[in-house]
């Protein structure tokens, strides 16, 4: 039989087929089916910067709600169910898949800015990920932000995430870059061990007659 083994991010793979980030990794049995079908590595579904920040703010809200009230006002205490922080569920799922599979498992983190949320890169490593894929995509809405500002922000983000982990780091980039070769070189110089080309977007349309969002998905050809 032909030897299809290769390496990716320094990982030894039995073939070049890697399952990209998708909902398939949200179920352990589906991840196992991918391995049984011959996939050589699996990228976890993405954990988003917005998720981490939202959950953190929500937890802070409930911890401080009623803090100036009388101690006897026990009804101010939040329901215990409010502490199911979704980023932690992500880490638990990653750990479970890593234990169940023999192939490499790559974490996926989606973000655009530097900040405390990047600590989750280290937590993903601690959960057992063999590598991390950082998904960077940003839609600029600030009239004063230049294309250079956007690239600088993403390069700085890559450097920050890389400094937080010891596992290999891949960076998934958008095709909407003026000079992809230059941007790619800057990402590698900042610490990227590999690049994933390119992001695939879900881009809804708008029905102007009904004033509704039209959800559509054009699959690859």
C-alpha atoms as one frame of an Amber mdcrd trajectory, in Angstrom:
protein
   0.000   0.000   0.000   1.214   3.501  -0.801   2.708   5.350   2.146   0.682
   8.554   2.614   2.274   9.592   5.896   3.288  13.226   6.260   3.926  15.901
   8.859   1.879  18.964   9.743   2.964  21.504  12.374   5.570  18.974  13.409
   2.894  16.332  14.013   3.279  12.927  12.383   0.150  12.122  10.381  -0.754
   8.865   8.646  -2.108  10.828   5.670  -2.722  14.458   4.645  -6.471  14.371
   5.394  -7.327  16.592   8.373 -10.902  17.256   9.481 -11.337  21.017   9.705
 -13.137  22.865  12.503 -16.813  21.916  12.346 -19.784  20.824  14.505 -18.683
  17.203  13.972 -16.299  17.575  16.919 -19.139  18.551  19.245 -20.122  14.874
  19.511 -17.652  12.245  20.673 -19.211   9.494  18.563 -18.899  11.625  15.418
 -15.257  12.330  16.147 -14.682   8.588  16.489 -16.392   7.994  13.141 -14.008
  10.465  11.513 -11.061   8.550  12.922 -12.554   5.219  11.826 -13.056   6.631
   8.312  -9.316   7.291   8.059  -8.926  10.954   8.995  -5.415  11.637  10.307
  -6.187  14.534  12.673  -9.171  16.538  13.779  -9.521  20.258  14.405 -12.005
  21.084  17.151 -14.898  23.446  16.520 -13.913  27.015  17.377 -14.049  28.704
  20.754 -14.778  32.377  20.089 -13.306  35.401  21.811 -16.849  36.776  22.114
 -17.970  33.650  23.966 -15.231  33.941  26.551 -15.769  37.666  27.126 -19.563
  37.284  27.276 -19.415  34.475  29.806 -16.898  36.377  31.907 -19.090  39.500
  31.993 -22.177  37.437  32.774 -20.435  35.699  35.666 -19.217  39.055  36.996
 -22.778  40.386  36.817 -24.220  37.553  38.887 -21.379  37.587  41.399 -21.937
  41.280  42.092 -25.719  41.438  41.784 -27.201  42.476  45.121 -23.773  42.864
  46.732 -24.923  46.079  48.427 -28.039  44.457  49.868 -28.565  42.911  53.294
 -26.874  39.573  53.864 -30.268  38.102  54.732 -31.546  38.770  51.207 -30.648
  35.281  50.003 -32.973  35.570  47.027 -30.303  37.721  45.348 -27.994  34.727
  45.004 -27.924  33.416  41.432 -29.202  30.001  40.520 -26.380  27.449  40.557
 -27.094  26.629  36.927 -25.779  30.003  35.854 -22.206  28.892  36.426 -22.042
  26.484  33.473 -19.439  28.562  31.649 -19.428  27.417  28.019 -15.656  27.840
  27.485 -15.139  25.254  30.233 -17.477  22.888  28.412 -15.305  23.356  25.336
 -12.192  22.394  27.281 -13.941  19.341  28.731 -15.067  18.244  25.264 -11.563
  18.666  23.891 -10.139  16.596  26.731 -12.708  13.851  26.211 -12.029  13.629
  22.471  -8.280  13.585  23.049  -8.617  10.640  25.448 -10.909   8.740  23.089
  -8.927   9.157  19.864  -5.468   8.001  18.830  -5.018  10.711  16.201  -3.856
  14.276  16.984  -6.515  16.707  18.181  -6.050  20.384  17.329  -7.814  23.091
  19.313  -9.400  26.063  17.553  -9.529  29.591  18.938 -11.261  32.420  17.065
 -10.340  35.987  17.951  -9.270  39.396  16.716  -7.817  41.337  19.652  -5.267
  40.958  22.420  -6.516  40.538  25.972  -7.087  38.222  28.907  -9.186  35.874
  26.789  -5.988  34.651  25.113  -5.206  32.763  28.330  -7.562  30.151  26.927
  -4.850  29.246  24.447  -2.868  27.873  27.388  -5.972  26.175  28.799  -6.565
  24.477  25.461  -3.010  23.154  25.609  -3.522  21.981  29.196  -6.728  20.201
  28.114  -4.604  17.989  25.868  -4.554  19.638  22.440  -1.634  18.583  20.244
  -1.665  21.959  18.466  -3.745  25.115  18.239  -5.372  26.746  15.233  -5.928
  30.486  15.674  -8.681  31.759  13.413  -8.293  35.484  12.701 -11.002  37.377
  10.845 -12.038  40.957  11.404 -14.550  43.245   9.726 -13.418  46.831  10.180
 -16.122  49.376  11.044 -13.883  52.152  12.350 -13.354  54.859   9.728  -9.974
  55.719  11.224  -8.622  52.143  11.099  -6.319  51.444   8.159  -5.495  48.127
   6.540  -2.076  48.362   8.173  -3.716  48.777  11.576  -5.747  45.602  11.034
  -2.698  43.569  10.025  -0.645  44.948  12.934  -3.388  43.931  15.378  -3.530
  40.390  14.012   0.249  39.983  13.997   0.418  41.172  17.623  -2.350  38.729
  18.525  -0.419  35.830  16.990   2.684  36.809  18.964   0.689  36.985  22.205
  -0.978  33.603  21.705   2.320  31.982  20.689   3.993  33.264  23.861   1.292
  31.589  25.963   1.720  28.042  24.593   4.392  25.484  23.825   2.393  23.427
  21.312   2.523  24.272  17.572   0.401  27.200  16.386  -1.365  27.407  13.028
  -3.012  30.637  11.896  -6.100  30.544   9.698  -6.310  33.700   7.617  -8.760
  35.502   5.379  -8.287  35.799   1.600  -9.154  39.499   1.897  -5.595  40.713
   2.368  -3.943  43.120  -0.071  -0.518  41.436   0.029  -0.902  37.875   1.241
   2.817  36.941   0.869   3.924  39.848   3.058   1.200  39.220   5.634   2.037
  35.510   5.717   5.705  36.274   6.346   4.801  38.642   9.184   2.656  35.954
  10.820   5.479  33.409  10.584   7.923  35.935  12.023   5.460  36.470  14.890
   5.529  32.760  15.726   3.094  30.919  13.467   4.250  27.358  12.771   1.838
  26.978   9.870  -0.827  28.807   7.897  -4.306  27.597   6.952  -5.717  29.016
   3.715  -8.432  30.288   3.826 -11.312  31.097   6.119 -14.684  29.977   4.789
 -17.438  32.397   5.708 -21.105  32.205   6.436 -22.352  35.412   4.801 -26.114
  36.007   5.100 -28.064  38.178   2.704 -30.950  40.550   3.408 -34.462  40.399
   2.009 -35.261  44.111   1.617 -38.939  43.447   0.927 -39.556  41.331   4.011
 -36.780  42.981   6.082 -35.462  39.583   7.097 -32.079  37.887   7.131 -31.724
  35.219   4.461 -29.553  32.346   5.629 -27.785  30.650   2.741 -24.711  28.485
   2.397 -22.810  27.984  -0.842 -20.739  24.833  -0.561 -17.312  24.480  -2.109
 -17.199  23.508  -5.778
